[in-house]
C-alpha cells in the first residue's frame, strides 16, 4: 500500500507541474504577432539619346558630320538630339561629359588653344522648339554650360541648395528661361523628354592635317537624383 500511495503522490505532483507549466504558457500568449519582409528593389536608371533627326548647321544631311569647317569658328545644332529618361526610377538626373576620340581634345576653360575644342550643351523642353539657343544662352552663367571631360564633368541642373527652378547658377539649363522651352533638369521622372542642343567652337590652330576628321563624343549618363 505504501508503494501504491507513493506512486499516486508522484503522479499527482507530475500532473500539477504540467498544469502549472501550461498555465504559464497561456499567460504569455498574445492576440497578434508579426513578421517582417525585407525587400531590396532592383533600381534601373537609364537615358536614351535619339539623334535620328539631329543636325549641325551647315551639315548637308540630318547628321552630325561637318566638312570644311574653318578653324576658330563656332557651329551650332539647328535640330537637337532628343533625350528620354528610361528605367524605373522617378528621380533621375544626368551628367554630361565630352571626349576627343582623335587628336583634338576637349577644352575646359574657354581659353582658345591649339587642338582643343570647346563644346557647350543646353537642354530645353522635349517638344518641337521654333527657337534655337543663341550664343548668349550658351555663354551665360560663367562657363557652366561648357562641357568638361568625364573626370571633371557636371550634373545638369542647379547646384545643391538651388533646387527651386530658378535656372540661375545652373549647369546646362537656359538661364532664366532665355528662350521658349527653358526647362528644369533636376529630379526627372521616367519618360521625361528633353531636347539637347550643342555648340562647338573649333581651335584657332591645329596640328592635324585638314583632311583628317576629328570626332568629339558627348556622353549623357543617368544618375540617382537622391544622391546629389
N, C-alpha and C positions, 0 to 999 in steps of 0.2 A: 504493500500500500504506500509505503514511504516513497518507493521508487515511482509509482504512478503519480502521486501528488507532486513530487519534484518535477516530473516530466510535464505535468499540467502547468505548473508555475512557469517553467521555461517557455512553453508555448504561449501563455498569456503575455509574458514580458516581450516576446518577439512580436506578437500581434500589436501590442501597444506601441512598440518602437516604429513599426510600419505605419501605424495610424498617425503618429506624431510627424514622421517624415513626410507623409502625404499631405498633411495639413500645412507644413512649411512650404511645400512646392506650390500649393494652391494659393497661398497668401502672396507669393511673389509674381503671380501671373498678372498680365495687363490686358486691356481691351484691344490695343493696337500694337503693331510692330512695323518696321520698315526695312527696306534695303536700298542701297544707293548704286546706281549705274553710272559709270564714268564714260563719257563719250568725247573722243578727240576727233573733231571733224577734219576731213581732207580738204583744205582750203586751196582753191585753184585761182591763181592770178593770171591775167593774160591781156595781151594787146595785139591788134591787127592793124597793119598799115596797108591800105589799098592805094596803089599807085597807078591803077589802070588808066585813069584819065589825067594824072598829074603831068604837068608840062612846065618847063622853064621858058621864060620869054626869049624868043629867038630860036627855039627848037623847031625844026621843020615838022615834027610829028608829036603826038602825045606821049612823050617820054622825057627822060631826064638827061638826054645826051646833047651836049653842046659842042659845036665845031667852030673853029676860027674865032675863039674868044680872045679879045685883047688883054694883055697884062695890065694890071691896075684898073680893071673895070668892075662894075657891080652888075650882077644878074639876079633877077627875081623870078619866083614862080608866078605865072599868071593863072594857073589852075592848080589848086593844092592837092596834097595827098589826104585821104580820109582815114582818120584813126578811130577804131572802135574798141572799147573796153570789153574783154572777154572773161571767161571763167565763171566763178560762182560767189565772189566776194564783193559786197556793195560798198566798199570804202577803199578804193584804189587811187593811187597817184602814179605819175610816170616820171622817169628820169630820162633826160635827153643827152646824148653824147655823140661825138663825131671822131672819125679817124681817117687819116690818109692811107690809102691802100697801095700807093705807089711812091713816088719821090716826094711830092708835096705833102706837107703835114698841116695840122690844124693850129691856127694862130689863136692864142687865148688872151691877148692883151690889147687888141685893137691898134697896135703899133705895126704898121705895114713892114713886112720883112720878106726877104727872098725865100722862095719855095714854101711859103706858108699861106694858107687860105683861111679867110675869116668866114665862118658860117653862122648865120643868125636864124633863129626859129621863133615863130609865133603861132599860137593856137587861137582859133575862132570857133564860132558855133558850127555844128555839123550839118549845116544847111547851105544850099546854094547862096553864095555871097557875091553881090554885084561889085563890092569894093574890095580891092586888094590892099594889103598893108602897104603903107608908104615908107620911105626912108626914115621919116621921123618916128613912126611906130616901132620899127626895128631898132632904132638907135636910142630909144628912151630908156630911162631907169638905169643909167650908169653902167652900161655894158652887161646888164642882167639878161639880155636876150642873145648874147654871144654864146654859141655852143662850145663847150670845152671837151677835151679828151676824157676818156672814161674815168681816169684816176681823179680828176677834179670836176667831174660833171655835176650838174644841178638838177634838182627835182622841180618840175613845173609847178607854178602856183606861188603863193605868198609865203614869206618866212614864218616860222613858228611864232605865234603871238599876233600874227596879222591875218588870221583866217576870217576876215569879215567882209570878203568880196569887195574890197576897196580897190583892188588892182593897182596898188602902189607898192613899191619895194618888192616887186614880184619877179619871177623868172618865167619868161615865155608867154606872158599874158599881155594883151594890149593895155597900155597904161590908161586907166580911167575910161576904158571902152572907146578908144580913139576912133575906131571905125565901127560900123554896124556889125554886131556879132562878137564884140569883145566879150570874153567869157571866163567864168570861174574854172580853175583847174584842180581844185582841192576836193578830196573825198568823192571820187567819181563812181557812179553805180554801173553795174553790168549793162552792156548795150549802149552806154553813153557814147555819142559820136562827137568828134571834134575835127575841124579842118586844120591841117598842119601846113603852114607856109614857110618857105625858106628864102633866104637871101644869101648870095655867095659873092664875096669880094676876092678877086684873084690877086696874087702877089704882083708887086711892081717889077720884080726881077725874077728870072728863073734860070736854073742851071740845066733844065731839061730841054731836049730837042723839041721844037714847036709842033712836030707831028706826033709826039707821044702823048696819048690820053692820060689824064690824071684823075683817078677815081677817089671820091670822097664819100665815105659811108656814114650816114646818120642813123643812129640806133635809138629806139624808144623802148624803155624797159618798164614793165609794170611792177609796182611796189605796194606793200601793205601800208595804207594811209594811217593806220592806228599807231605805227611805229615812228611816224615823222613828227 
